[in-house]
Amino acid sequence: MQIRGGRATLGGLRVSDCSGIGVLAAEGATVTLSRSTVSGAGVAGLAVETEARLEATGVSVERTEGPAVLVTDVTVSPAVTAP
């Protein structure tokens, strides 16, 4: 599932045996995901990129070929200092 731009609130999803990413938030999207399962993703269970935001609560990621969570674009808030 890909969410590009805009806002989405998703709950009770079951994503199984996909060849790519289970849930992708991209292009500035704001996604809230709850009570869901991603199983058997070929690339990653959850992914966030291009200034998107993903809030996941009660989400199980199982049997992925790659990482459970992949974040490829990180912007550090000015209030946060990185070492």
Secondary structure as GFF3:
##gff-version 3
##sequence-region A 1 83
A	DSSP	beta_strand	2	4	.	.	.	ID=ss1
A	DSSP	beta_strand	7	11	.	.	.	ID=ss2
A	DSSP	beta_strand	14	16	.	.	.	ID=ss3
A	DSSP	beta_strand	21	26	.	.	.	ID=ss4
A	DSSP	beta_strand	30	39	.	.	.	ID=ss5
A	DSSP	beta_strand	44	48	.	.	.	ID=ss6
A	DSSP	beta_strand	53	62	.	.	.	ID=ss7
A	DSSP	beta_strand	69	71	.	.	.	ID=ss8
###
